[in-house]
Amino acid sequence: MPINEPDDGKSYGMSAVANWIEEDDFPTNKDDLVSRFSDREIMLSHESETTFGDVMEHVEQEEYEDIVDFWSALGEGFRAVDERVRERYLEA
């Protein structure tokens, strides 16, 4: 069951984060990223949003060698805050 995003020109989920975090930001750590981007809003759906800081509260990993390492860890945070992701991957 694919997750359909509204066609409204906004960035949602991890694609929103990809708009501000780049490969040359790495290696880095959780504290650095949270201090820089904590208040940035992330749309989860056309009716729901959160902040980067809220997502990162659910990420246990503290250090990221590269962007791939970070994306993997960030998925943990999204699974915790995004009800659609929980329903699709954790409760299926």
PyMOL commands that set and color helices and strands:
alter all, ss='L'
color gray80, all
select helices_A, chain A and resi 13-18+23-25+30-37+52-56+67-81+83-90
alter helices_A, ss='H'
color red, helices_A
select strands_A, chain A and resi 28-29+41-45+48-51+63-64
alter strands_A, ss='S'
color yellow, strands_A
deselect
rebuild
show_as cartoon
